[in-house]
Amino acid sequence: MKIQEKEKNRKQLQIICIDDLVPQDHLLRMADKAINWTFIYELVQGKYFNSMDRPGINPVALIKIPFIQYSVPGNRFI
């Protein structure tokens, strides 16, 4: 019986919103509201090549990654 119950549970979908998982007073939300990230595009303007087939990684995302890693206590929480 338990095997059948596990199979039934696997077929269920749950739709969640990531914004609902992060509290409104979280450090990352406050930093995102306080910092205007557009200056990063000006800093790296001449560093990215547009002639390649593959686009580069968004520089704002590269700067935000350490902020996100700061709030994660360990790999098991990812």
Secondary structure by P-SEA (a helix, b strand, c coil): caaaaaaaaaabbbbbbcccccccccaaaaaaaacccaaaaaaaccccccccccccccaaaaaaaaaaaaaccccccc
